[in-house]
Amino acid sequence: MNNKKLRYGLIGAGSNAERKHLNNYMTLANVELVSICDVNIESAERLAKKYNITKVYSNYEEMLDKEELDLVSICTPNFLHAEISTYALTKGVNVHCEKPLAINANEAQKIVDAKNQSGKQVMIGLNNRFTNEAVFLKKYIDSGYLGEIYQVKAGWIRRSGIPGRGTWFTNKDSAGGGVMIDLGVHYLDLALYLIGMPAPSYVTGAIHQNFSHTTTRNRNGYKGNPNGIFNVEDTAVGFIGLQNGATVNFEFSWASNIEQDKTFIEILGTKGGISLINGEVKIHSELLETCVDISPVLNPNIKLKNEFEHFLNSILTGEELIAPAEHGVYMMNIIDHFYKAASRKEPVFFEKVKDKVRLLSSF
Ligand SMILES: NC(=O)c1ccc[n+]([C@@H]2O[C@H](COP(=O)([O-])OP(=O)(O)OC[C@H]3O[C@@H](n4cnc5c(N)ncnc54)[C@H](O)[C@@H]3O)[C@@H](O)[C@H]2O)c1
């Protein structure tokens, strides 16, 4: 990496912006925190003061027009990701956009098109792809240890984890959907990424909304709005048939009557399986005609920082991105088809295409 300091701006000064983006970009020597923008100017001012950022805006276009930034983080509600990303790209600014990349595949594709025209980089904030566990599993699976993969399970189930009942998170217009677009976009994404994002054949599933009325199932630390809208699903369950014959079942829930929260990915192959359950990796296989479970001892390096260093490296050196915008189109296509299937109460098929690059960008 060379010594150039990159001019950084942040759009959307909410909780994720501070916890994840500012806390990490501020630690990188070749980043200058230049400006911050939020429609709620007080939120922007609060973070500006705390992180020593001198330029504060309430309008992202004005900030992008004036500041000659090299990169921005976009941490606004989901429905603004496409609009702000494409504007930043037309200004020649690299974009680190939070998940989901957009609220549907068409909008995600607009970001990819703007990126291709600008020659800049767009990375999605898929931090789960950057953990030590994910990096290990990706290498392990890519090395062929599982044999032929035939079945995948993915899920993230919370007992009381609605991220702000009655806020933008539970409003379809601003979020694009409910738990599927919030948590599914992390963990179904991770499962499919680990197996190489194969082409889907069809999706089926159902959505449920059972906790919109209760004030008791909000996520700890997230404020709700008692008069706000709740018109999205709090539970999503589904099944994907992949074109290669493998199958995926998934389950996501913001709120449910279970004992404990759980995240899980299980990938089953003809030679072995892996599980990532509540963050713990295990390998399941056979040795000497005996079933064995292996617990890898992973290097406990700092996790999140990798995502930010990697994006800078990619801007400066062209290093291939781990979470490029094209992957957001793939995921949003699956989610669009899932919502369609849930509303029609029948499987929805994908158009068959031979080559994967077309598949990523053609739905
Ligand atoms: N990667 C992760 O693990 C993770 C975790 C939490 C949230 N997220 C994502 O981050 C994004 C933000 O989530 P959050 O929890 O920080 O939400 P939040 O509500 O705390 O923050 C959103 C901020 O955007 C601001 N905003 C709204 N419209 C704007 C506009 N036009 N211009 C500038 N600012 C505007 C709001 O005033 C608010 O301060 C979402 O897309 C969410 O899915 C990702």
The ligand as a Tripos MOL2 file, in Angstrom:
@<TRIPOS>MOLECULE
LIG
   44    48     1     0     0
SMALL
NO_CHARGES

@<TRIPOS>ATOM
      1 N1        -23.2190   -4.8940    8.8270 N.am      1 LIG1
      2 C1        -23.9270   -4.9450    9.9490 C.2       1 LIG1
      3 O1        -23.7170   -5.8130   10.7850 O.2       1 LIG1
      4 C2        -25.0030   -3.9340   10.1810 C.ar      1 LIG1
      5 C3        -25.5100   -3.7240   11.4870 C.ar      1 LIG1
      6 C4        -26.5050   -2.7550   11.6610 C.ar      1 LIG1
      7 C5        -27.0000   -2.0400   10.5810 C.ar      1 LIG1
      8 N2        -26.4970   -2.2840    9.3190 N.ar      1 LIG1
      9 C6        -26.9830   -1.5160    8.1630 C.3       1 LIG1
     10 O2        -26.5340   -0.1620    8.3110 O.3       1 LIG1
     11 C7        -27.5240    0.7300    7.8080 C.3       1 LIG1
     12 C8        -27.8970    1.7210    8.9100 C.3       1 LIG1
     13 O3        -28.3790    1.0180   10.0270 O.3       1 LIG1
     14 P1        -28.3680    1.6860   11.4980 P.3       1 LIG1
     15 O4        -28.6830    0.5980   12.4510 O.co2     1 LIG1
     16 O5        -27.1440    2.4770   11.6820 O.co2     1 LIG1
     17 O6        -29.6380    2.6420   11.3620 O.3       1 LIG1
     18 P2        -29.8770    4.0380   12.1290 P.3       1 LIG1
     19 O7        -31.3240    4.3180   12.0130 O.co2     1 LIG1
     20 O8        -29.2500    3.9870   13.4910 O.co2     1 LIG1
     21 O9        -29.0410    5.1050   11.2650 O.3       1 LIG1
     22 C9        -29.4320    5.5550    9.9970 C.3       1 LIG1
     23 C10       -29.0470    7.0280    9.9060 C.3       1 LIG1
     24 O10       -29.2530    7.4730    8.5470 O.3       1 LIG1
     25 C11       -29.7410    8.8070    8.6300 C.3       1 LIG1
     26 N3        -30.3620    9.1880    7.3640 N.ar      1 LIG1
     27 C12       -31.6190    8.9520    6.9340 C.ar      1 LIG1
     28 N4        -31.8150    9.5090    5.7150 N.ar      1 LIG1
     29 C13       -30.6480   10.1210    5.3560 C.ar      1 LIG1
     30 C14       -30.2200   10.8740    4.2250 C.ar      1 LIG1
     31 N5        -31.0310   11.1160    3.1920 N.pl3     1 LIG1
     32 N6        -28.9650   11.3790    4.2280 N.ar      1 LIG1
     33 C15       -28.1350   11.1620    5.2820 C.ar      1 LIG1
     34 N7        -28.4800   10.4670    6.3930 N.ar      1 LIG1
     35 C16       -29.7260    9.9330    6.4240 C.ar      1 LIG1
     36 C17       -30.6980    8.7760    9.8240 C.3       1 LIG1
     37 O11       -30.9810   10.0770   10.2940 O.3       1 LIG1
     38 C18       -29.9050    7.9340   10.8090 C.3       1 LIG1
     39 O12       -29.0650    8.7150   11.6230 O.3       1 LIG1
     40 C19       -28.6820   -0.1430    7.3460 C.3       1 LIG1
     41 O13       -28.5920   -0.3620    5.9620 O.3       1 LIG1
     42 C20       -28.4970   -1.4620    8.0840 C.3       1 LIG1
     43 O14       -29.0150   -2.5800    7.3920 O.3       1 LIG1
     44 C21       -25.5090   -3.1930    9.1230 C.ar      1 LIG1
@<TRIPOS>BOND
     1     1     2 1
     2     2     3 2
     3     2     4 1
     4     4     5 ar
     5     4    44 ar
     6     5     6 ar
     7     6     7 ar
     8     7     8 ar
     9     8     9 1
    10     8    44 ar
    11     9    10 1
    12     9    42 1
    13    10    11 1
    14    11    12 1
    15    11    40 1
    16    12    13 1
    17    13    14 1
    18    14    15 2
    19    14    16 1
    20    14    17 1
    21    17    18 1
    22    18    19 2
    23    18    20 1
    24    18    21 1
    25    21    22 1
    26    22    23 1
    27    23    24 1
    28    23    38 1
    29    24    25 1
    30    25    26 1
    31    25    36 1
    32    26    27 ar
    33    26    35 ar
    34    27    28 ar
    35    28    29 ar
    36    29    30 ar
    37    29    35 ar
    38    30    31 1
    39    30    32 ar
    40    32    33 ar
    41    33    34 ar
    42    34    35 ar
    43    36    37 1
    44    36    38 1
    45    38    39 1
    46    40    41 1
    47    40    42 1
    48    42    43 1
@<TRIPOS>SUBSTRUCTURE
     1 LIG1         1 GROUP 0 **** ****
